[in-house]
Amino acid sequence: MDNKEPFPRLFNTLGRVGSILGVVGAVLLALSLGDLKTFMQAYLYGWMFWVSMTVGCLGWMLLQTLVRGSWGFPVLRLLEAGAKMMPIMGLAFLPIIYAANIHMLYPWADPSIVNGDPIVRWRAGWFNVGWFLLRNVVYFVVFTMFAYILPYLSREQDRTGDLKLIQNRTNLAAAGFVIMVLLATFAITDWVMSLDPHWYSTIYGFYFLICSGLSGLAFVTLLACILRITGVKPYADAGTPGSGLINRQLTRDLGNLLLTQTMVWAYFSLSQFLITWSGNLPNEIVFYVRRNQGLLSWVTAFLVTFQFFVPFLVLLSGRTKRVPILLAMVCTMILCVRVVEVAWNVIPMFHPLYGGLEAQMQGFVFYVAAFLGIGGWWIFGFVSHLRRSDLISLTDLAPVEAVHHAA
């Protein structure tokens, strides 16, 4: 963005709303401290959604820097701001480390469970508090390194005009993307899969990555569409309909990426289910048994319908992807369903095989409070990072590519 352009009112409003939600959510969450176990369970759920958003933004930032596609130029600074929340999410992980240290939340951290379960005891060489802490330090240090070095090189490119930095960024992003995929696979095993001492899935890491990518892309696409709708320059030019960085071609590209992500999510989800169903092993089927009893079976049906069928059919329409307001509505739906999906993945890990949704959603208010509290401060930090640099790179070659692509 040109330095003379004012900071968009949308982001000012978003920052204020985020800070309010952060305070309200933190106060409500603090009320659950009397029941520390419920507090930690709710906290992990809220943290998981927003760390997934952060990983998604980091992944798309790395991919855009690697391929330098015109589709990512208008939203690159948004992706960078989301990725820069990684160290904050690392600090926010400290309560979870504390929960593991006091033998709460994770079964493998409880000596009584380890001593009485041969499977958990056999895995103790990997799943113990010391190694858990060390691995997570590595995750967040490496993620943070890529989240900050690439935007720094981009700003240096703007400051000096040295286009040789483009290739340096590309080379770093290529290595970073591979490393991120590997580390994220280990991370989701530590964060969620290990909540069940016996269940495992070899595709769960890729499933987490595609879910994170869907969240990050839907979030920045939603913001880009709103910037276009409200006529914020240079995303839109009020004097010339259809002009600006967010034009019909760009929204179509972003919509096609969302469509692709939706299909890949369905592929991974169905693959995991079919492999589990065909094997029919007790330690594997427990994941789906927990999520298909009582009212939870309706939540599963809701996810299948609104995480795949509805967005898939809607995004097949070219008009949906060309009209910003329609694409923004689809992005909003995807983000709302992602909130439910994270709950569907995480919360049943905490409870035995109950038959009703009421038991699965124990402490529902505190789960909502954790989501709003952590999310509010995430949004506030996201906006704070956006303020620190121009919203559009001044020297990147992508504007030239975008003109030819739109033509």
N, C-alpha and C positions, 0 to 999 in steps of 0.2 A: 504494500500500500504506500502511496505517496505520503511523505512525512507531513504534508499539509492537511491530509484527510483526518478528521476527528475520529477518536475511538468510537466504534459503533455503540449506539445506545443499547442495542440488544445485549451486548456483553456486560455493560454497566448494570443493567437490570438483572442479568443472570447472576452476576457476582453478589449483588445485594440479597437476592432470593436464596442463593446458596448459603450465605452466612447466617441468615435467619433459620433456614432448615437445619443447619449444622448445630446451632445453639439449642433449638427445640428438641432435635433428635438426641443430643447429648444429655439433656436434662431428663428426658423420658428414659433413656437407657440407664442413666445413673440410678433410677428408681429400682432397677432389677438387681442392684449390687447385693441386696439382702439374700438373693439366691444366686450365688456366684456361678453355679453350673449353667443355669438358664442364661445368665448374662454372657458367658463365654460362647455358648451355642449361638445366641443371637448375634453376637459380635462377629463370629466367624462367617456367618451368612452374609451380613452386610459388607464385611471386608472382601469376601470372595467376589461379589458382583462388581465392586469398583476396581479391584485389582485385575479382574478380567477385562474391564473397559480399558485399563491402562496398558495391559499386554496387547490388546487389540490395536490401540493407537500406535504403540511401538512397532508392531508388526507391519502395519500399513505404511508407517513412516519409512521403515527400512526398505520395503518393497518399492515404494515410489522413488526413493533415492537411487535404488538399484536400476530400475527400468526407465526412470525419467519420463514416464508417460504423461501426456497432457491432461489426463483425467485427474491427476493428483496435484497439479500445480496450485489451483485455487484453495485447496484444503490442506496443503502441506504444513502451514503454520499451525493450523488447528490440531493436526496429528502430533506435531512436535510438542505443543502445549500439553496435550493429554499424556504423551510419553514421559514428559518431565515430571509427572506426578509420581514416578516410580520410587524415588527416595522417600517421599512422604508415605507411600504405601508400605515401604520397608519399615519405617518408624512405627507405623500403625500396626505392624505385625508383632510388636513387642508384647502386647497382652496375650497373644496366642502362644508365644514362647513361654511366658510366665505360666500359662495354663498347663502346658506340657511339663514344665518343671515341677509343678505341684501335683502331678499325676492326675490331671483332669483333662477332659476333652478327648484325648487320643488314648485308646486302649493300650497301645504298646508302651506308653509312658507309665502305666500303673504296674508296680512290681507284683502285686497280688495276681493280676491277670497274666503277666508274663510267666510267673512260676507255675500257674495252673493250666496253661495252654501250650502244648508242645509246638504248635505252628508259630505262635507269636514268639515263643522263646527261640525258635530256630532263626527267626528274622531279626532278633535283637541286635545282631552285629551291624545291621543297617539302620533299623528303627530304634534309636535311642536318643535321648535329649541332646547329648553332646554333638553327635553327627547331624542331627536335625538342625541345630543352631548353626553349625558350620556350613551346611549346604545352603541354608537360606541366606546367610551372609554372602555366599558366592553368587546366588541368584540375583540378589538386589544390587550388588556391586557391579556385576557385569551388565545387567539391564540398564542401570543408571549410567554407566560409562557410554553406552551407545546412545542413550536418550539425550545426553548432553553434548557429546563430541560432535555428532552430525549437525545439530543446529548451530553449534559454535562455528564449524567450518562454513556453514551457509552464511552466517552473518559476516564472517571474515571475507567471504566471496563478495558480499554486497559492499563491504567497506573498502576493499582494495581493488575490486574489479578483476581479480585474477581468476580467469576461467579454468585454469589448470586444477583448481580446487574441486571442480565438478568430478573429474576422474578420481581424485582422492576420496571424495565422498562415496562414489560408486563402489570403489574397491572395499572400503570399510563396511558399507552396507551389505555387500555380498557375503562377507565373512560373518557379519552380525546377524543376518537372517538365519543362516545355518545354525549358529550358536544359540540363538534365541529359541529355535524350534526344539533343539536338544534339551536345553535347560528347562524350558516350559513343561516338557514331558515329565522330567523328574519332579518339577515343582508341584504339578497338580497331583502327582502320586503322594507327595508329602502332605499337601494341604487338605485334600478331600478323600482320595482313595484309601489312605491309611486310617481313616475314621472307622472303617470296617476291617477288623484284623484278619479276615479270611477272604473277602471278596477282592477280585482283581479283574482288570480288563486291559488287554494289550493295545487297544485302540483309543483308550480314554484320553491319552495325551493329545492326540490329533483332534479328538472331539472337543477338548477344552480349547485348543487353538482356533478351531473354526468357529466355536461359540464366541470367543473373544474377538475374533476378526469381525464377526457379524455385529457385535455390540459397537465396536469402535467405528466401523464404517457407517452404520445407521446413525450414530451420534453426530459425526462430522457432516454427513450428508444432510441431516435435518437442519443443522446450523447453517449450512451453505444455502439451502433452499429458503430459509427464513431471511437470510441476508439478501437474497435475490428478490424475494417477495416485498421486502420493506425498502428496496431501492438503494441499498448501501453501496456506494462506489468503493472500488472499481468492480465489485461483484455484479453490479447492475448499473445501467445508464438510463435514468428516467426519461431522458430526451429522445432516446432511440430504442424502441421496444425490440427485445431480442438480442440486444448487444450486451457487452460486459463479459466478465470472466465466466460467470455462471450463465451460460446460454443453453439452448435446447440440446446441443450436442454433448455438453458436459453433463447435464442431468441424465441424459440417456446413458452415457458411459457409467456414471455412478449407479444408476438403476440396474444396468446389466451386471455390474459387479455384485450388487445386492442379490440379484436373481441367482447368480452363480454360487454365492455363499449359501443361500437358502437351499439350493439343490445339494451342495456338498454336505451341509448339515444333515439333510435327510439321508444321504447315502451313508454317512458315518453312523448315524443313529440306528438305521435299519440294519447295517452290518453288525453292529454290536449286539442288537437284539436277536438276529438270526443265528449268530454264532452261539450265543448263550442258550437259545431255545433248542438248537440241534444237539448241543452237548448235554443239556439237562442235568448238570452237576449241581449238587446242593450248595456248594460254596460260591457258585456263579449266579444261579437263578435267584438268590436271595435279593439281589439288587432290584429285580423286576417284581418279585413277590411283594416286597414292601410298598411298591409304588402302584400296585394294581389291586389293592384291597379296599373295600368300602368306598368312601367318597374320593379317595386318592385316584381311583381308576378314572374318574371324571376329569381330574386334573391332567392325567396322562392323555386322555382324548382331546382335551383343550389344547395341549401343546402340539399334538400331531396336526390338529386342524389349523391353529393360528400361527404356528411356527413354520409350517410348510405349505399346506394346501392353499390357504388364503393368500399369503404373500406371493406364492409361486404363480397362482392364476392371475393375480392383479398385476404383477410385474411383467407378465407376458405381453401385456398391452403396451404398445409404443406410446400411446397418449399418456398413460400414467407416468412414464419416465420423462416425457417432454414437458409436462406441466408441473412446476415446482410445488404447488399446493397439494397436488395429489401424491407426489413422491414424499413430501413431508409427512403426510398422513400415514403412509405406509411405514416410514421410518419410526414414527411414534408408536405404531402398533407393534413393530418388531422389538423396540426397546421395552415396552410394557410386558410383552410375553417373555422376554429374556429375564425380567425380574422374577416371574413365576418359575421359569425353568431353573434358575439357580437355586431357588427354594426347593424345587422338586428334586434336585440333585443332592443338596447338602442336608436339609433338615431331617429327612427320614433316616439318615445315618446315625442320628442320635438316639433313636428309639427302637424298642423291640418290634415284633410284627403285630402292631395294633391294627384293628380293622377300620377305624374311623379317622376322618381328617382332624377331628378335634384333638385326639391324642398326638397325632403327628405334628400339629401346629401349636404345641404347648408354648405358652408365652408369646402368642401371636403379636401382641402390642409391642413387645420388646424387639421382636424381629423387624417390625416396621420402623421402630425407633432407631435401630442399628443401621438400617438401610438409609434412612433420612439423615441421620447424624453424620455418618461417614461420607455419604454422598454429598451433603451440603458443603462440607469442607473441601471435598474433591473439586466440586464446581467452583468454589471460591478460589482455590489454588490454580485451577485451569485458567480462569480469567486473569489472575495475577500474572501468570506466565505470558499470556497473550499481550499484556500491556508493555512488556519489556522489549519488544521488537516490532518491526513493520509486519503487517499481516500478509504482505506479499513480498517475495524475494525480488530485489531490484535488478539483479544481474543474471538470474538463471536463464538458461536458454529455452526453458519450457514455454514462455510466452510466444516465441516464434513458432514452436511446434504446435501450440494451441490454435494459432491463426490458421495454419495449413490444415490442421485436423478438422476444424470447424468448416473450412471451405470445402 
